[in-house]
Amino acid sequence: MDLLKEFTREELKKGVKNPFYEKLNREVLVSVRHDDYAIFQDVAKMNGERTTPEDVMRRCLIDYAKMLKEHED
């Protein structure tokens, strides 16, 4: 099995949904000021038409969580 194989969007659509998704994730709502949201909106526009400001915020949060975890060890 080639671990570095890139999958196409069609191949990913055929994948099996993680049965533990609901147990492993928690939905969280966070208020964001209009000025801050505008910054994420600008970055989303730079990244392409399918990218939303929420996607950019999610990526930032994931990257920051990884950085904190690395410094924790």
C-alpha positions as CSV (number, residue, x, y, z in Angstrom):
1,M,0.0,0.0,0.0
2,D,1.3,3.4,-1.0
3,L,1.0,5.7,2.1
4,L,1.8,8.8,0.1
5,K,-0.9,8.2,-2.5
6,E,-3.1,11.3,-3.2
7,F,-6.8,10.6,-3.4
8,T,-9.2,12.2,-5.8
9,R,-12.3,14.0,-4.6
10,E,-14.4,11.1,-6.1
11,E,-12.4,8.5,-4.2
12,L,-12.9,10.4,-1.0
13,K,-16.6,10.6,-1.6
14,K,-16.8,6.8,-1.8
15,G,-15.1,6.4,1.7
16,V,-16.9,5.1,4.8
17,K,-18.0,7.7,7.2
18,N,-16.3,7.5,10.7
19,P,-18.9,5.8,13.0
20,F,-17.3,7.5,16.0
21,Y,-17.4,11.0,14.6
22,E,-20.2,12.2,16.8
23,K,-18.5,10.7,20.0
24,L,-15.1,12.2,19.2
25,N,-16.1,15.7,18.2
26,R,-18.0,18.4,19.9
27,E,-19.7,21.4,18.3
28,V,-18.6,24.7,19.8
29,L,-20.1,28.1,19.1
30,V,-17.8,31.2,19.5
31,S,-18.7,34.8,19.0
32,V,-16.3,36.7,16.7
33,R,-16.2,40.5,16.3
34,H,-17.1,41.8,12.9
35,D,-13.6,43.3,12.5
36,D,-12.0,40.0,13.2
37,Y,-14.4,38.1,10.9
38,A,-13.6,40.5,8.1
39,I,-9.9,39.5,8.4
40,F,-10.7,35.8,8.1
41,Q,-13.1,36.6,5.2
42,D,-10.2,38.4,3.3
43,V,-7.9,35.4,3.9
44,A,-10.7,33.0,2.6
45,K,-11.0,35.1,-0.6
46,M,-7.3,34.8,-1.1
47,N,-7.5,31.0,-0.7
48,G,-10.2,30.5,-3.3
49,E,-13.8,30.7,-3.9
50,R,-14.7,27.5,-2.0
51,T,-13.0,28.5,1.2
52,T,-15.1,30.1,3.9
53,P,-14.0,32.3,6.8
54,E,-15.1,29.5,9.1
55,D,-12.7,27.1,7.2
56,V,-9.8,29.5,7.8
57,M,-10.7,29.9,11.5
58,R,-10.9,26.1,11.9
59,R,-7.5,25.7,10.3
60,C,-6.0,28.3,12.5
61,L,-7.5,26.7,15.6
62,I,-6.2,23.2,14.6
63,D,-2.7,24.6,13.8
64,Y,-2.6,26.4,17.2
65,A,-3.7,23.3,19.1
66,K,-0.9,21.3,17.4
67,M,1.6,23.9,18.3
68,L,0.4,23.9,22.0
69,K,0.6,20.1,22.1
70,E,4.1,20.1,20.7
71,H,5.3,22.6,23.4
72,E,3.5,20.6,26.1
73,D,5.7,17.5,25.6
